[in-house]
């Protein structure tokens, strides 16, 4: 079998979707994002060919903290276990290194152990676990006006952010469109300028709108600090974007905020593992 990795082209869509449409019981997001990914200059999408036939794909996205995010890895069921996913991953790492990237990250569902084994083979290490919560019908929303928009980063705000339990449990990242980037000083400054950072007492939240295909959602991309103040932030912020079809709160596992959100009527949508690899490791 002759295999090779090459850039994706529009004509790859049909042969790839012929098997991707059945992933996750027909709910895979790839068919909805394929066209956007193909034209998106923030990343590159690749296809794996076996004897000239497209049998796999993945994408690498370049994030605002200077890291590379690996996503969308799919391999035809008949070709799994042959090292093709590893070849796709190494190809993305090679591209990222050529651009000076030192940190590569990706995520996988908490219970997807076969994927975890594959990820370990390409030398990624687990660095954090997160759960994503969303409000149920009984959630008590919009009952607080405690949230204050942060208009300048400031030393005290950075100290509050980096000193929070959630910053440490979550390896110092925030989430957007289900990709995790480090909360460096320059990234935080950009988020403040964007109007995405909110504070209530001793708690910080980062809020953005996200989307996938035609879906639009509101994300509390980061939430950390004192439990009561964090709850006030959530009460103030969730549901501000009326066009959003879903609302998500990203919280690192083992955070006491999870219990507080549950008391507010939030339910877990899913959980995921964050993996990282650094260029110094090869």
Buried (B, 14 or more C-beta within 10 A) or exposed (E): EEBEBEEBEEEBBEBBBEBBEEBEEEEBBBBEBBEEBBEEEEBBBBBBBBEEEBBBBBBBBBBBBBBBBBBBBBBBEEBBEBBBBBBBBBBBBEBBEEEEBEBBBBBBEBEBEEBBEBBEEBBBEBBBBBBBBBBEEEBEBEEBEBBEEBEEBEEEBBEBBBEBBBBBBBBBBBBBBBBBBBBBEEBBBBBBEEEBBBBBBBBBBBBBBBBBEEEBBBBBBBBBBBBBBBBBBBBBBBBBBEEBEBBBBBBBBBBEBBEBBEEBEBEEEEEBBBBBBBBEEE
